[in-house]
Amino acid sequence: MEEFSITAKQQDNIEILNLNGFLDAHTSVELENYFENLINAGKFKIIVNFEKLSYISSAGLGVFMAFIETARNNSGDIKLCAMSDKIYNIFDMLGFPILFEIYKEEGTAIEKFS
């Protein structure tokens, strides 16, 4: 089974999560717990960087849907960035670009919170 990890940093009151590896039914629980901890800590401005993510399943996609409304209801958002074409195509096929702001670069996503 492929590995999955999350590294995080904070910039200008924005939580930036860097996903690495395979996000599937087994590893999506880790991301879900991470989001729950952020939301419970009152951190609603979140950027997810997909640069090092090589695979995402429907379970992984569901995690984003589970938290977007809570973030937005608390003057925040979940913005996505740095997806490979392969990952973006999965999001696009399911209509996610209508629901989420997706940027090519992390810096642009950060600017959009200003």
Secondary structure, DSSP 8 states (H G I E B T S, - for coil): ---EEEEEEEETTEEEEEEEEEESTTTHHHHHHHHHHHHHTT--EEEEEEEEEEEE-HHHHHHHHHHHHHHHHTT-EEEEE---HHHHHHHHHTTHHHHS-EESSHHHHHHTT-
